[in-house]
């Protein structure tokens, strides 16, 4: 799958991968795809939960050894 932007969150522990993903997604257009590369095993639980709460679409996770690559499609902008 292609993505529009990538965030390197390797070496960061919960909640930092999610917080950095939130910040990056806020700067992206609705419908854009973000790939988050992380090593924190808790991100397998945290990322889908975050997406559900924030209205983004969690497209899945590829496991590459100790590294996880989460794919997230940015949801529609929420009203202020």
PyMOL commands that set and color helices and strands:
alter all, ss='L'
color gray80, all
select helices_A, chain A and resi 16-26+43-54
alter helices_A, ss='H'
color red, helices_A
select strands_A, chain A and resi 5-9+33-38+57-64+67-73
alter strands_A, ss='S'
color yellow, strands_A
deselect
rebuild
show_as cartoon
